[in-house]
Amino acid sequence: MARHITRAKNHVFKNSDLNQVLHTDGSSNLLSKTKVVATIGPACQSVEALCDLLNAGVTCARIDLTWAPIDYHRISLKNLQEAMKRTRRLCAVMLDSLGRELMIRRKYGVDENGWPGIFERLTVSKGDTITITTDQTAECSNTVFPVTYSKFPAMCQPGDSIFVGRYLVTGSETSSVFLEVEDVTPTEVICNVKNDAVLDGLLMIFHQERSQEGLSNLQNDLPCLTDFDKEAISALSKEFEIDFVSLSFCRDVGDVAEARDFLQEQHLDHVKLISKCETRQSLMNFRSVVLASDGVIISRGNLGLDVQAEKMAMVQKAMCSTCAILGKPAIITRVCDSMIGIPRPTRAEATDIANAVLDGVDGILLGAETYRGKYGLDTVKTTVAICREAEAVYDHENHFEHLAIESEYTLRVVEEASDPEHPSQKGGLVRASSGVMSEANIGIAFSSANLASLSRHPGERGAKSYNTKLESIAAAAVKTAESVSAALIVCLTHTGKTAALVAKYRPSQPILTLVIPYLKRDGMRWILEGSSTARQSLLTYGLVPVLATPSSSSGEGLLEEAVCMATAGGILKANDHVVVISRSVNEEFLLKVVSVDEDCRGIKDIRPKSLMDMIKAAGNEGDDEDPVAAGPAMGGRPNLARGSVLIG
């Protein structure tokens, strides 16, 4: 098949009037659609500090297994549990593995809280000679760095660049140094120091790729999950609810498969895998890694060392675009380095966060900023505020059109690849790039015919695949929400998959994800599933998860309760429209529009009324067009006749 080239979407401000840009809307809703991940460390481990972070907008807590014993992380998770109880806020838990991290072996002490600290500083100057040795008896000094990986010299050649920096290093600190390899022996790597530095704390070592474009470095043979990683994941998952495992230095699909096998052995099938892309090798396998993973962390610190500086902006945009097309969350790191020591970000950092949101990231991961920073709470508040400003000018219409075209192409390729009799698998199918397709021609995204008789069984003859149907309902829901100027999208779900697909199309409305618990058989036991789905939704852009109470309430009863809750929270007001995605008792997909009643105590009675009639009432006349495709341009806010719609 011919190589497919995607059309990049543009981010355009809808209003260039600076007076309007500087205006504050005064909204009381302080949370952003873009999620915030905070790393728990000594600076924010207390219950009170965690409560402040949750109230400020943190939706996921990251436990980094790189440093500190399991008992320390156990305290962090206990405190997080208490903070969630006090604030009545859900928070996902992510365990970040040590993986293939290489470190400089140094002596350390333990403080009163059980935190292992390294208190001796090393001072190096430009022009000095440093020897990186595999000798386990050598002591760390200003001139000798004992490395934890015994085969490190075999990876190096004269002329190579090596980076040594503090754990969770930031660009605003001087605790990192660049080295140039001058000579290599079987046990030592002799290097020349390229800059002055004062090295503090746990020191990590990174061997930069020597090739400008390809991959010529010999890679280490360390496993993607160390023995300590496995021990920590196994121990902590027995006591706490773990939602994500972040796979550090993930290289290819094999790493993801190996990690999934381990999780299955531990009966942790519900835990989602997030692949951290940190090296050139992960970029070369990026699309397959994204497909195999449940999400991606764009680790810009290490990735920025392995990629030329002038390429990083385009690399980030390409990675975000790929994740968006494939419907997988993308998280970026290293956004507010300077706020470790000062209470305000630099101009470059503020712009960087906004640009990341416009690139389409799902979340921002704060590392050293909350881990050891002096202004962790201020960093979260600042990040949330910048994200909200960027979201307000996000070009939803362009993104929707771009994703609709690319999703249609991607799904078609997947279906063709699974059919050995398809011509594309015999002679090669070439996709013409004659320009932008119109909405009317994107069948799976807009045709109302695809919304009828959606069976859950993909094996039925003549039926589209289940994934294609989900894409159809998700795209139609977003388009309908814009057409009727809805204030909210509600998605009733068991697994969260449909809600994630709706979020993929980046609607301007928040997506209330009403997770309905269900019983799942585990051997001789029955387990009530649902809480993990709600928490895992906290890593996807725009999703606002709510865990429904197990009851015999009908779908309409749950919907009315959800609307009342959204009204009480200030998301909805009287006569607002709400687009709802649900399932009927016959497992058919239902897409409908309801309205908040005048008393804000529930929804108006659902009356049989076609979506075409509503659109006509809004001033959009038409006879034969598809009702969803015939709606007004996204972003418009027509005045609609009140009522409800049932499609499907």
C-alpha positions as CSV (number, residue, x, y, z in Angstrom):
1,M,0.0,0.0,0.0
2,A,1.2,3.5,-0.8
3,R,2.5,5.5,2.1
4,H,-0.3,7.7,3.6
5,I,0.5,11.3,4.4
6,T,-1.8,13.0,6.8
7,R,-2.9,16.7,6.4
8,A,-1.7,18.7,9.4
9,K,-4.4,20.7,11.0
10,N,-4.0,24.5,11.7
11,H,-4.6,26.1,15.1
12,V,-6.3,29.4,14.4
13,F,-7.4,32.0,17.0
14,K,-11.1,32.8,16.3
15,N,-10.7,36.3,17.7
16,S,-7.5,38.3,17.2
17,D,-8.7,41.3,19.2
18,L,-6.2,41.7,22.0
19,N,-8.8,43.3,24.3
20,Q,-11.0,40.2,23.9
21,V,-8.0,37.9,24.4
22,L,-7.0,39.6,27.6
23,H,-10.6,39.5,29.0
24,T,-11.2,37.1,31.9
25,D,-14.5,35.2,31.7
26,G,-14.8,34.9,35.4
27,S,-15.9,31.3,35.3
28,S,-16.0,29.5,38.6
29,N,-15.0,26.2,37.0
30,L,-11.3,26.1,37.7
31,L,-10.6,22.7,36.1
32,S,-9.4,22.2,32.6
33,K,-10.2,19.5,30.0
34,T,-6.5,18.8,29.7
35,K,-5.5,16.5,32.5
36,V,-2.7,17.1,35.0
37,V,-0.5,14.3,36.4
38,A,1.5,15.1,39.5
39,T,4.5,13.1,40.7
40,I,4.3,12.4,44.4
41,G,7.5,13.0,46.3
42,P,8.9,14.5,49.5
43,A,7.5,18.0,48.6
44,C,3.9,16.8,48.4
45,Q,3.5,13.5,50.2
46,S,1.5,14.7,53.1
47,V,-2.3,14.4,53.1
48,E,-2.8,18.1,53.3
49,A,-0.5,18.8,50.3
50,L,-2.3,16.1,48.3
51,C,-5.7,17.6,49.1
52,D,-4.5,20.9,47.8
53,L,-3.3,19.3,44.6
54,L,-6.5,17.4,44.0
55,N,-8.6,20.6,44.6
56,A,-6.3,22.5,42.2
57,G,-7.0,20.1,39.3
58,V,-4.7,17.0,39.6
59,T,-6.4,14.0,38.1
60,C,-3.7,11.4,38.3
61,A,-0.9,10.7,40.8
62,R,2.4,9.3,39.6
63,I,4.4,7.0,41.8
64,D,8.0,6.8,40.3
65,L,9.6,3.5,41.2
66,T,13.0,4.8,40.1
67,W,13.9,5.9,43.6
68,A,12.8,5.1,47.2
69,P,11.8,1.8,48.8
70,I,8.4,0.2,48.4
71,D,7.4,1.2,52.0
72,Y,7.9,4.9,51.1
73,H,5.5,4.5,48.1
74,R,3.1,2.7,50.3
75,I,2.9,5.7,52.5
76,S,2.3,8.0,49.5
77,L,-0.6,5.9,48.3
78,K,-2.2,5.7,51.8
79,N,-2.0,9.5,52.0
80,L,-3.5,9.8,48.6
81,Q,-6.4,7.6,49.6
82,E,-7.1,9.8,52.6
83,A,-6.8,12.9,50.4
84,M,-9.4,11.5,48.0
85,K,-11.8,10.8,50.9
86,R,-11.4,14.3,52.3
87,T,-11.8,16.1,48.9
88,R,-14.4,13.6,47.5
89,R,-12.4,13.6,44.2
90,L,-11.4,10.7,42.1
91,C,-7.7,10.4,41.3
92,A,-6.0,7.7,39.1
93,V,-2.8,6.0,40.2
94,M,0.1,5.5,37.8
95,L,3.2,3.4,38.7
96,D,6.2,4.5,36.7
97,S,8.8,1.8,36.2
98,L,12.5,2.0,36.6
99,G,13.1,0.0,33.4
100,R,16.3,0.5,31.6
101,E,17.5,3.5,33.5
102,L,21.3,3.8,34.0
103,M,22.5,5.4,37.2
104,I,25.7,6.5,38.8
105,R,26.2,4.5,42.0
106,R,26.6,6.7,45.1
107,K,26.3,6.5,48.8
108,Y,23.0,7.8,50.3
109,G,21.3,8.3,53.6
110,V,17.7,8.1,54.8
111,D,15.9,11.1,56.3
112,E,13.2,10.9,59.1
113,N,10.4,10.2,56.6
114,G,12.2,7.2,55.0
115,W,13.3,9.1,52.0
116,P,16.7,8.1,50.7
117,G,18.7,11.2,50.0
118,I,22.2,11.8,48.6
119,F,23.7,14.7,50.3
120,E,27.2,14.9,48.8
121,R,27.7,17.3,45.9
122,L,30.1,16.8,43.1
123,T,31.8,19.8,41.4
124,V,33.1,19.4,37.8
125,S,34.6,22.0,35.5
126,K,34.8,22.3,31.7
127,G,37.9,20.5,30.5
128,D,38.1,18.1,33.4
129,T,38.5,14.4,32.7
130,I,35.9,12.0,34.2
131,T,36.2,8.2,34.1
132,I,32.9,6.2,34.0
133,T,33.8,2.8,35.4
134,T,32.1,-0.6,35.8
135,D,34.3,-1.4,38.9
136,Q,31.8,-2.1,41.6
137,T,34.4,-1.3,44.3
138,A,35.1,2.2,43.0
139,E,33.7,5.1,45.0
140,C,32.1,8.0,43.3
141,S,34.1,11.3,43.2
142,N,34.6,14.4,41.1
143,T,36.7,12.3,38.6
144,V,35.2,8.8,38.9
145,F,31.6,7.8,38.1
146,P,30.8,4.1,38.9
147,V,27.9,3.1,36.5
148,T,25.3,0.5,37.5
149,Y,25.4,-1.3,34.1
150,S,28.4,-3.6,33.6
151,K,28.3,-3.5,29.8
152,F,28.2,0.3,29.4
153,P,31.7,0.6,27.9
154,A,30.7,-1.8,25.0
155,M,28.0,0.8,24.1
156,C,30.4,3.7,23.7
157,Q,32.8,4.9,21.0
158,P,35.2,7.9,21.0
159,G,33.3,11.0,20.0
160,D,30.0,9.9,21.6
161,S,28.1,12.3,23.8
162,I,27.0,11.3,27.3
163,F,24.6,13.2,29.5
164,V,24.8,12.9,33.3
165,G,22.0,14.7,35.2
166,R,20.0,14.7,38.4
167,Y,17.0,12.4,38.7
168,L,14.1,14.3,37.2
169,V,16.6,16.9,35.9
170,T,15.3,20.3,34.7
171,G,16.8,22.7,32.3
172,S,16.8,25.5,34.9
173,E,19.2,23.6,37.2
174,T,23.0,23.4,36.9
175,S,23.1,19.9,38.1
176,S,23.8,18.3,34.8
177,V,26.8,17.8,32.6
178,F,27.6,16.9,29.0
179,L,30.6,14.6,28.4
180,E,32.4,13.7,25.2
181,V,34.0,10.2,25.1
182,E,37.7,10.3,24.4
183,D,38.7,6.7,25.0
184,V,37.1,3.3,25.8
185,T,38.5,0.3,27.6
186,P,36.7,-3.0,28.5
187,T,35.8,-1.5,31.9
188,E,36.1,2.3,31.6
189,V,34.9,5.2,29.5
190,I,37.2,8.2,29.6
191,C,35.4,11.5,29.0
192,N,36.0,15.2,28.7
193,V,33.7,17.5,30.5
194,K,32.0,20.1,28.3
195,N,30.4,22.4,30.9
196,D,30.7,23.4,34.5
197,A,28.2,21.8,36.9
198,V,27.5,21.0,40.5
199,L,26.0,17.5,40.5
200,D,23.5,16.8,43.3
201,G,21.2,14.0,44.2
202,L,20.6,10.8,42.3
203,L,22.5,10.9,39.1
204,M,21.2,9.3,35.9
205,I,23.3,8.7,32.8
206,F,22.1,8.9,29.2
207,H,24.0,7.8,26.1
208,Q,23.0,10.0,23.2
209,E,22.4,8.6,19.8
210,R,25.5,9.3,17.6
211,S,23.6,9.1,14.3
212,Q,21.9,12.2,12.9
213,E,19.0,10.3,11.4
214,G,19.2,6.6,11.9
215,L,20.0,4.3,14.9
216,S,23.6,3.2,15.2
217,N,24.1,3.0,19.0
218,L,24.4,-0.4,20.6
219,Q,21.4,-0.6,23.0
220,N,21.6,-2.0,26.5
221,D,20.1,-5.4,27.1
222,L,18.3,-4.6,30.3
223,P,14.6,-5.7,30.6
224,C,11.7,-3.3,30.2
225,L,10.6,-4.3,33.8
226,T,13.3,-4.9,36.4
227,D,12.9,-7.3,39.3
228,F,12.3,-4.4,41.6
229,D,9.6,-3.1,39.2
230,K,7.8,-6.4,39.3
231,E,8.1,-6.7,43.1
232,A,6.7,-3.2,43.6
233,I,3.8,-3.6,41.1
234,S,2.9,-6.9,42.7
235,A,3.1,-5.6,46.3
236,L,1.4,-2.3,45.8
237,S,-1.4,-3.7,43.6
238,K,-2.4,-6.1,46.4
239,E,-3.0,-3.1,48.8
240,F,-4.1,-0.3,46.5
241,E,-6.1,0.2,43.3
242,I,-3.6,0.7,40.5
243,D,-4.9,2.1,37.2
244,F,-1.8,2.6,35.0
245,V,1.7,1.2,34.7
246,S,4.1,3.5,32.8
247,L,6.7,1.6,30.8
248,S,10.0,3.6,30.9
249,F,12.3,3.4,27.9
250,C,9.8,1.5,25.9
251,R,11.4,0.5,22.6
252,D,8.9,-1.5,20.6
253,V,5.8,-3.7,20.7
254,G,7.8,-6.5,22.3
255,D,8.2,-4.5,25.4
256,V,4.5,-3.8,25.6
257,A,3.7,-7.4,25.1
258,E,6.1,-8.5,27.8
259,A,4.6,-6.0,30.3
260,R,1.1,-7.2,29.5
261,D,2.1,-10.8,30.1
262,F,3.4,-9.9,33.5
263,L,0.2,-7.9,34.4
264,Q,-1.9,-10.9,33.4
265,E,0.2,-13.2,35.5
266,Q,-0.6,-10.9,38.4
267,H,-4.3,-10.8,37.6
268,L,-4.0,-7.1,36.7
269,D,-5.7,-7.3,33.3
270,H,-7.6,-4.1,34.1
271,V,-4.4,-2.1,34.5
272,K,-3.6,0.0,31.4
273,L,-0.2,0.3,30.0
274,I,1.3,3.7,29.1
275,S,4.4,3.6,27.0
276,K,7.1,6.2,27.7
277,C,8.8,7.2,24.5
278,E,12.3,8.4,25.5
279,T,14.7,7.4,22.8
280,R,15.2,7.5,19.0
281,Q,14.4,3.8,18.8
282,S,10.9,4.4,20.2
283,L,10.3,7.0,17.5
284,M,11.2,4.6,14.8
285,N,8.6,2.1,16.2
286,F,6.1,4.8,17.4
287,R,3.0,4.0,15.5
288,S,3.1,0.3,16.4
289,V,3.9,1.1,20.0
290,V,0.9,3.5,20.1
291,L,-1.4,0.8,18.7
292,A,-0.2,-1.8,21.2
293,S,-0.4,0.6,24.2
294,D,-3.3,2.3,26.1
295,G,-1.6,5.7,25.9
296,V,1.8,7.4,25.4
297,I,4.0,9.6,27.5
298,I,6.2,11.9,25.4
299,S,9.2,12.0,27.7
300,R,10.7,15.2,26.3
301,G,13.6,15.3,28.7
302,N,15.4,12.2,27.4
303,L,13.9,12.4,24.0
304,G,15.3,15.9,23.6
305,L,18.7,14.5,24.2
306,D,18.4,11.8,21.6
307,V,16.9,14.1,18.9
308,Q,18.4,17.2,17.4
309,A,17.1,20.3,19.1
310,E,15.7,21.8,15.9
311,K,13.6,18.7,15.3
312,M,11.9,18.5,18.6
313,A,9.0,20.8,17.9
314,M,8.1,18.8,14.8
315,V,8.6,15.5,16.5
316,Q,6.1,16.5,19.3
317,K,3.5,17.6,16.7
318,A,3.9,14.4,14.7
319,M,3.6,12.3,17.8
320,C,0.5,14.1,19.1
321,S,-1.1,13.9,15.6
322,T,-0.5,10.1,15.5
323,C,-2.0,9.6,19.0
324,A,-5.0,11.7,18.0
325,I,-5.7,9.7,14.9
326,L,-5.3,6.4,16.7
327,G,-7.4,7.6,19.6
328,K,-4.8,7.1,22.3
329,P,-4.0,9.6,25.1
330,A,-0.8,11.6,24.7
331,I,0.9,13.0,27.8
332,I,3.9,15.4,27.7
333,T,6.5,16.1,30.3
334,R,8.9,18.9,31.3
335,V,6.7,22.0,31.1
336,C,7.5,24.2,34.1
337,D,11.1,23.5,35.0
338,S,11.7,27.0,36.4
339,M,8.8,26.7,38.9
340,I,10.8,24.3,41.0
341,G,12.4,27.4,42.5
342,I,10.2,30.4,41.5
343,P,6.5,30.9,41.7
344,R,5.9,31.9,38.1
345,P,6.8,30.2,34.8
346,T,8.9,31.8,32.1
347,R,7.3,33.2,29.0
348,A,8.7,30.2,27.0
349,E,7.2,27.7,29.5
350,A,3.7,29.3,29.4
351,T,3.8,29.4,25.6
352,D,5.0,25.7,25.6
353,I,2.0,24.5,27.6
354,A,-0.5,26.4,25.4
355,N,1.1,25.1,22.3
356,A,1.0,21.5,23.6
357,V,-2.8,21.9,24.2
358,L,-3.2,23.2,20.7
359,D,-1.1,20.3,19.4
360,G,-3.7,18.0,20.9
361,V,-2.2,16.5,24.1
362,D,-4.5,14.9,26.6
363,G,-2.5,15.7,29.7
364,I,0.5,17.4,31.3
365,L,2.8,15.4,33.5
366,L,4.5,17.4,36.3
367,G,7.7,15.7,37.5
368,A,10.2,17.6,39.6
369,E,7.8,20.5,39.8
370,T,5.6,18.6,42.4
371,Y,8.2,16.0,43.4
372,R,10.7,18.3,45.0
373,G,9.7,21.8,43.9
374,K,9.0,24.6,46.3
375,Y,5.9,25.7,44.4
376,G,4.1,22.5,43.4
377,L,0.6,23.8,44.1
378,D,1.3,27.1,42.2
379,T,2.6,25.0,39.3
380,V,-0.7,22.9,39.1
381,K,-2.8,26.1,39.3
382,T,-0.8,27.8,36.6
383,T,-0.8,24.8,34.3
384,V,-4.6,24.4,34.7
385,A,-5.1,28.1,34.0
386,I,-2.9,28.1,30.8
387,C,-4.6,24.9,29.6
388,R,-8.1,26.5,30.0
389,E,-7.0,29.6,28.0
390,A,-5.7,27.4,25.2
391,E,-8.8,25.2,25.2
392,A,-11.0,28.3,24.8
393,V,-9.4,29.1,21.4
394,Y,-8.9,25.5,20.2
395,D,-10.1,25.0,16.6
396,H,-12.6,22.2,17.2
397,E,-14.0,22.4,13.7
398,N,-10.7,21.9,12.0
399,H,-9.7,19.2,14.3
400,F,-13.0,17.4,13.8
401,E,-12.8,17.4,10.1
402,H,-9.1,16.3,10.2
403,L,-9.9,13.4,12.5
404,A,-13.0,12.3,10.7
405,I,-11.0,11.9,7.5
406,E,-8.0,10.2,9.1
407,S,-10.1,7.9,11.2
408,E,-12.1,6.8,8.2
409,Y,-8.9,6.0,6.4
410,T,-7.3,4.3,9.4
411,L,-10.3,2.1,10.0
412,R,-10.5,1.2,6.4
413,V,-6.9,0.2,6.3
414,V,-7.3,-2.0,9.4
415,E,-10.3,-3.7,7.9
416,E,-8.5,-4.3,4.6
417,A,-5.4,-5.6,6.3
418,S,-7.6,-8.2,8.1
419,D,-9.2,-9.4,4.9
420,P,-6.7,-11.5,2.8
421,E,-9.1,-11.4,-0.2
422,H,-9.2,-7.6,-0.4
423,P,-7.5,-6.2,-3.5
424,S,-5.2,-4.0,-1.3
425,Q,-3.7,-7.2,0.1
426,K,-2.9,-8.4,-3.4
427,G,-2.0,-5.6,-5.7
428,G,-1.7,-2.6,-3.3
429,L,-4.3,0.0,-3.0
430,V,-3.2,3.6,-3.6
431,R,-5.2,6.3,-1.9
432,A,-5.6,9.4,-4.0
433,S,-4.7,12.7,-2.3
434,S,-6.8,14.9,-4.4
435,G,-7.7,17.3,-1.6
436,V,-10.0,17.5,1.4
437,M,-13.0,15.3,1.4
438,S,-16.4,16.9,2.1
439,E,-18.4,16.0,5.2
440,A,-21.1,14.4,3.0
441,N,-18.5,12.0,1.6
442,I,-17.2,10.7,4.9
443,G,-19.6,7.9,5.2
444,I,-18.6,6.3,8.5
445,A,-18.4,9.6,10.3
446,F,-21.7,11.2,9.3
447,S,-24.1,8.8,7.7
448,S,-27.2,8.3,9.9
449,A,-27.6,4.9,8.2
450,N,-24.6,3.7,10.1
451,L,-26.3,4.6,13.4
452,A,-29.1,2.1,12.8
453,S,-29.0,-1.5,13.9
454,L,-25.6,-1.3,15.5
455,S,-25.0,-4.8,16.7
456,R,-22.3,-5.6,19.3
457,H,-21.4,-8.8,17.4
458,P,-18.8,-7.8,14.7
459,G,-19.0,-11.2,13.1
460,E,-22.4,-10.7,11.6
461,R,-22.4,-10.9,7.8
462,G,-22.6,-7.5,6.1
463,A,-22.2,-5.6,9.3
464,K,-19.4,-3.1,9.8
465,S,-16.8,-3.9,12.4
466,Y,-17.6,-3.0,16.0
467,N,-14.8,-0.3,16.1
468,T,-16.2,1.3,13.0
469,K,-19.6,1.5,14.6
470,L,-18.2,3.1,17.7
471,E,-16.3,5.6,15.6
472,S,-19.6,6.4,13.8
473,I,-21.6,7.0,17.0
474,A,-18.8,9.0,18.6
475,A,-18.3,11.3,15.6
476,A,-22.1,11.7,15.2
477,A,-22.5,12.6,18.9
478,V,-19.8,15.4,18.6
479,K,-21.4,16.7,15.4
480,T,-24.8,16.6,16.9
481,A,-23.7,18.4,20.0
482,E,-22.3,21.3,17.9
483,S,-25.4,21.3,15.6
484,V,-27.8,21.8,18.5
485,S,-25.5,24.0,20.6
486,A,-25.5,21.4,23.4
487,A,-23.8,22.4,26.7
488,L,-22.9,18.8,27.7
489,I,-22.3,15.4,26.3
490,V,-23.3,12.4,28.5
491,C,-21.9,9.0,27.8
492,L,-23.3,6.0,29.7
493,T,-20.6,3.3,29.5
494,H,-19.2,0.1,31.1
495,T,-15.7,0.1,29.7
496,G,-15.1,3.8,28.8
497,K,-14.2,3.0,25.2
498,T,-17.1,4.9,23.6
499,A,-16.4,8.0,25.8
500,A,-12.7,7.9,24.8
501,L,-13.7,7.9,21.2
502,V,-15.9,10.9,21.7
503,A,-13.0,12.7,23.4
504,K,-10.9,11.8,20.4
505,Y,-12.9,14.3,18.3
506,R,-12.3,17.1,20.9
507,P,-15.8,18.5,21.3
508,S,-16.1,21.9,22.8
509,Q,-18.4,20.5,25.4
510,P,-17.3,18.6,28.5
511,I,-18.0,14.8,28.4
512,L,-19.8,13.5,31.5
513,T,-18.7,9.8,31.5
514,L,-21.3,8.0,33.6
515,V,-19.7,4.7,34.4
516,I,-22.2,1.9,35.2
517,P,-20.7,-0.8,37.4
518,Y,-21.1,-4.4,36.2
519,L,-20.4,-7.9,37.6
520,K,-17.4,-9.8,36.1
521,R,-16.6,-13.4,36.8
522,D,-13.1,-14.2,38.1
523,G,-12.8,-17.9,38.5
524,M,-15.2,-18.8,41.3
525,R,-15.7,-15.2,42.3
526,W,-17.9,-12.3,41.0
527,I,-16.2,-8.9,41.0
528,L,-18.0,-5.6,40.6
529,E,-16.1,-3.6,37.9
530,G,-16.4,0.0,37.2
531,S,-14.3,2.1,39.6
532,S,-11.1,1.5,37.6
533,T,-12.8,2.6,34.4
534,A,-13.9,5.8,36.1
535,R,-10.4,6.6,37.3
536,Q,-8.8,5.6,34.0
537,S,-11.0,8.2,32.3
538,L,-9.1,10.8,34.2
539,L,-6.2,10.6,31.8
540,T,-8.3,11.4,28.7
541,Y,-9.0,14.9,27.5
542,G,-12.4,16.3,28.3
543,L,-13.8,13.3,30.2
544,V,-15.5,14.0,33.5
545,P,-16.0,10.5,35.0
546,V,-18.8,9.8,37.5
547,L,-19.2,6.3,39.0
548,A,-22.9,5.4,39.2
549,T,-24.2,3.6,42.3
550,P,-25.1,-0.1,41.5
551,S,-28.9,-0.1,41.4
552,S,-31.9,-1.2,39.4
553,S,-32.5,2.4,38.2
554,S,-33.4,2.6,34.5
555,G,-31.2,4.4,32.0
556,E,-33.5,7.4,32.1
557,G,-33.3,7.5,35.9
558,L,-29.5,7.6,35.8
559,L,-29.5,10.2,33.1
560,E,-31.8,12.5,35.1
561,E,-29.5,12.1,38.1
562,A,-26.5,12.9,36.0
563,V,-28.2,16.0,34.6
564,C,-29.2,17.2,38.0
565,M,-25.6,16.7,39.3
566,A,-24.2,18.7,36.3
567,T,-26.7,21.4,37.0
568,A,-25.8,21.6,40.6
569,G,-22.1,21.8,39.6
570,G,-22.8,24.8,37.3
571,I,-22.1,22.9,34.1
572,L,-25.8,23.1,33.0
573,K,-28.6,25.6,33.4
574,A,-32.3,25.7,32.5
575,N,-33.2,24.8,28.9
576,D,-29.7,23.7,28.0
577,H,-29.5,20.8,25.6
578,V,-27.6,17.6,26.4
579,V,-26.4,15.0,23.9
580,V,-26.6,11.5,25.3
581,I,-25.0,8.2,24.1
582,S,-26.4,5.1,25.7
583,R,-27.5,1.5,25.0
584,S,-31.0,0.1,24.9
585,V,-32.1,-3.1,26.6
586,N,-31.5,-4.7,23.2
587,E,-27.9,-3.5,23.1
588,E,-28.6,-1.0,20.4
589,F,-26.8,2.3,20.4
590,L,-28.9,5.3,21.2
591,L,-28.0,8.9,20.4
592,K,-30.5,11.4,21.7
593,V,-30.8,15.0,22.7
594,V,-32.6,16.0,25.9
595,S,-33.2,19.4,27.6
596,V,-32.9,20.6,31.2
597,D,-36.3,21.6,32.6
598,E,-37.1,25.1,33.7
599,D,-36.6,24.2,37.4
600,C,-33.2,22.6,36.8
601,R,-34.4,19.5,38.6
602,G,-34.3,17.1,35.7
603,I,-34.8,16.6,32.0
604,K,-37.9,17.3,29.9
605,D,-40.0,14.4,28.7
606,I,-38.6,12.8,25.7
607,R,-40.8,13.6,22.7
608,P,-40.5,11.9,19.3
609,K,-39.0,14.7,17.3
610,S,-36.5,14.3,14.5
611,L,-33.1,16.0,14.6
612,M,-34.0,17.5,11.2
613,D,-36.9,19.3,12.7
614,M,-34.7,20.8,15.4
615,I,-32.2,21.9,12.8
616,K,-35.0,23.4,10.7
617,A,-36.3,25.2,13.8
618,A,-32.8,26.6,14.2
619,G,-33.0,28.1,10.7
620,N,-31.2,25.4,8.8
621,E,-33.6,24.3,6.1
622,G,-33.0,21.1,4.1
623,D,-34.8,18.2,2.7
624,D,-32.7,15.3,1.8
625,E,-29.4,15.9,3.5
626,D,-28.2,13.6,6.3
627,P,-29.5,15.3,9.5
628,V,-26.1,15.2,11.2
629,A,-24.1,16.5,8.2
630,A,-26.7,19.1,7.5
631,G,-26.1,20.9,10.8
632,P,-24.5,24.4,11.1
633,A,-20.8,24.8,11.2
634,M,-19.2,23.7,14.4
635,G,-18.8,26.6,16.8
636,G,-22.2,28.1,15.9
637,R,-24.8,28.6,18.6
638,P,-28.3,28.7,17.0
639,N,-31.4,29.1,19.1
640,L,-33.2,25.8,19.1
641,A,-36.7,24.6,19.7
642,R,-36.7,22.8,23.0
643,G,-37.3,19.0,23.2
644,S,-35.6,15.7,22.8
645,V,-34.4,13.6,19.9
646,L,-33.9,9.9,19.6
647,I,-31.7,8.5,16.9
648,G,-31.1,4.8,16.2
